[in-house]
């Protein structure tokens, strides 16, 4: 019979917190974007398209739409998919984002902002009907443009500048001799 001191010791490792896991995950995806074998323009454009579709309320189709539009523009598809996925970090804020998208969409479509959001009166089963899209979904979709367009522009120009600067540092200087 083995003595208790003969058994391998278990190392007490503290649980890694959710903030640290999120930070590692974001860093890994950032490094993936930085090392993609494509031009800074194509990577930044793919990321901008991914960010644009990340703000839309089309949950089941965001990644597919980002992939297809990126393919049409011949941008980096991997960057688009990564950015749509990174955008889901904002998932806890989605109710507040949808609330403001709804209000902005109502203002843009009907030139009025309701005192109370209209989607509070929609039952859970009604969300699966197309008519709900016309009453609630359309203002949210139009309102998402107020978030999506500026975010996509910031991502495009910011990421493109970061990629150009990072690649200048890592690329060897060109030989000036012919």
C-alpha positions as CSV (number, residue, x, y, z in Angstrom):
1,X,0.0,0.0,0.0
2,X,1.3,3.4,-1.0
3,X,2.0,5.9,1.6
4,X,0.3,9.4,1.3
5,X,3.7,11.0,0.8
6,X,4.5,8.7,-2.2
7,X,1.6,10.0,-4.3
8,X,2.3,12.8,-6.7
9,X,1.6,16.2,-5.3
10,X,-1.2,18.2,-6.8
11,X,-0.2,21.7,-7.6
12,X,-2.7,24.3,-6.5
13,X,-3.1,26.5,-9.5
14,X,-5.5,29.4,-9.1
15,X,-8.4,29.6,-11.5
16,X,-7.7,31.9,-14.4
17,X,-10.2,34.7,-14.3
18,X,-12.5,35.6,-17.1
19,X,-10.8,38.9,-17.7
20,X,-7.4,37.2,-18.2
21,X,-9.0,34.6,-20.5
22,X,-10.6,37.4,-22.5
23,X,-7.3,39.2,-22.7
24,X,-5.5,36.1,-24.0
25,X,-8.2,35.4,-26.5
26,X,-8.1,39.0,-27.8
27,X,-4.3,39.0,-28.0
28,X,-4.3,35.7,-29.9
29,X,-6.8,37.0,-32.5
30,X,-4.9,40.3,-32.7
31,X,-1.7,38.5,-33.5
32,X,-3.5,36.4,-36.1
33,X,-4.7,39.6,-37.8
34,X,-1.2,41.1,-37.6
35,X,0.4,38.1,-39.2
36,X,-2.0,37.4,-42.1
37,X,-0.2,37.0,-45.4
38,X,-2.0,39.8,-47.3
39,X,-1.7,43.5,-47.9
40,X,-2.6,45.9,-45.1
41,X,-5.4,47.3,-47.3
42,X,-7.0,43.8,-47.8
43,X,-6.7,42.9,-44.1
44,X,-8.1,46.2,-42.9
45,X,-10.9,46.1,-45.4
46,X,-11.8,42.6,-44.4
47,X,-11.8,43.6,-40.7
48,X,-13.9,46.7,-41.5
49,X,-16.5,44.6,-43.3
50,X,-16.5,42.2,-40.4
51,X,-17.0,45.1,-37.9
52,X,-19.8,46.5,-40.1
53,X,-21.8,43.3,-40.1
54,X,-21.0,42.7,-36.4
55,X,-23.2,45.6,-35.5
56,X,-26.2,44.4,-37.5
57,X,-29.0,42.5,-35.8
58,X,-28.7,39.6,-38.2
59,X,-27.4,37.2,-35.7
60,X,-27.7,34.0,-37.8
61,X,-26.2,35.6,-40.9
62,X,-23.5,38.0,-39.8
63,X,-20.6,35.8,-40.5
64,X,-21.9,34.5,-43.8
65,X,-22.7,38.0,-45.0
66,X,-19.3,39.3,-43.9
67,X,-17.6,36.4,-45.7
68,X,-19.6,37.0,-49.0
69,X,-19.1,40.7,-49.1
70,X,-15.4,40.3,-48.3
71,X,-15.2,37.8,-51.2
72,X,-16.9,40.3,-53.5
73,X,-14.5,43.1,-52.6
74,X,-11.5,40.7,-52.7
75,X,-10.5,41.6,-49.2
76,X,-9.2,39.2,-46.6
77,X,-11.9,36.7,-45.6
78,X,-10.1,35.5,-42.5
79,X,-9.9,39.0,-41.1
80,X,-13.6,39.5,-41.6
81,X,-14.5,36.3,-39.8
82,X,-12.1,37.1,-37.0
83,X,-13.5,40.6,-36.6
84,X,-17.2,39.4,-36.6
85,X,-16.2,36.9,-33.9
86,X,-14.3,39.6,-31.9
87,X,-17.3,41.8,-32.1
88,X,-19.3,39.2,-30.1
89,X,-17.2,40.3,-27.1
90,X,-19.8,43.1,-26.9
91,X,-22.6,40.5,-26.4
92,X,-23.4,41.7,-22.8
93,X,-24.0,45.2,-24.2
94,X,-26.4,44.0,-27.0
95,X,-29.6,45.0,-25.2
96,X,-28.4,48.6,-24.7
97,X,-27.0,48.7,-28.3
98,X,-30.3,47.4,-29.7
99,X,-32.2,50.0,-27.7
100,X,-30.2,52.9,-29.1
101,X,-30.2,51.4,-32.6
102,X,-34.0,51.1,-32.4
103,X,-34.3,54.8,-31.3
104,X,-32.0,56.0,-34.0
105,X,-33.7,53.9,-36.6
106,X,-37.2,55.2,-35.6
107,X,-35.8,58.7,-35.8
108,X,-34.2,58.1,-39.3
109,X,-37.3,56.3,-40.7
110,X,-40.2,58.2,-39.1
111,X,-38.6,61.4,-37.7
112,X,-39.9,60.6,-34.2
113,X,-38.4,58.8,-31.2
114,X,-40.9,56.8,-29.2
115,X,-41.0,57.4,-25.5
116,X,-41.0,53.6,-24.9
117,X,-39.3,51.1,-27.1
118,X,-41.7,49.1,-29.3
119,X,-40.0,45.8,-28.9
120,X,-41.2,45.5,-25.3
121,X,-44.7,44.6,-26.5
122,X,-43.5,41.8,-28.8
123,X,-44.0,38.3,-27.5
124,X,-41.2,35.7,-27.8
125,X,-43.1,33.7,-30.5
126,X,-43.7,36.9,-32.5
127,X,-39.9,37.3,-33.0
128,X,-40.0,34.4,-35.4
129,X,-42.5,36.1,-37.8
130,X,-41.5,38.3,-40.7
131,X,-44.0,40.9,-39.8
132,X,-42.0,41.6,-36.6
133,X,-39.0,42.5,-38.8
134,X,-41.1,45.2,-40.4
135,X,-42.2,46.7,-37.1
136,X,-39.2,46.2,-34.9
137,X,-36.4,44.8,-36.9
138,X,-36.3,47.4,-39.6
139,X,-35.7,50.3,-37.2
140,X,-33.0,48.3,-35.5
141,X,-31.4,47.5,-38.8
142,X,-31.4,51.1,-40.0
143,X,-30.2,52.3,-36.6
144,X,-27.3,49.8,-36.7
145,X,-25.9,51.9,-39.6
146,X,-25.3,54.7,-37.1
147,X,-22.9,52.4,-35.2
148,X,-21.6,50.2,-38.0
149,X,-20.4,52.8,-40.5
150,X,-18.3,54.8,-38.0
151,X,-16.9,51.6,-36.4
152,X,-16.0,50.1,-39.8
153,X,-14.2,53.3,-40.8
154,X,-12.3,53.5,-37.5
155,X,-11.3,49.8,-37.9
156,X,-10.2,50.2,-41.5
157,X,-8.0,53.3,-41.1
158,X,-6.7,52.3,-37.6
159,X,-5.8,48.7,-38.5
160,X,-4.3,49.7,-41.8
161,X,-2.1,52.3,-40.1
162,X,-1.0,49.7,-37.5
163,X,-0.3,47.1,-40.1
164,X,1.8,49.5,-42.3
165,X,3.8,50.6,-39.3
166,X,4.3,47.1,-38.0
167,X,5.4,45.8,-41.3
168,X,7.9,48.7,-41.9
169,X,9.6,47.7,-38.6
170,X,9.8,44.0,-39.5
171,X,10.6,44.2,-43.3
172,X,14.3,44.4,-44.1
173,X,15.3,47.6,-45.8
174,X,15.4,47.4,-49.5
175,X,18.9,47.4,-51.0
176,X,19.5,50.6,-52.9
177,X,21.9,49.0,-55.3
178,X,20.4,48.0,-58.7
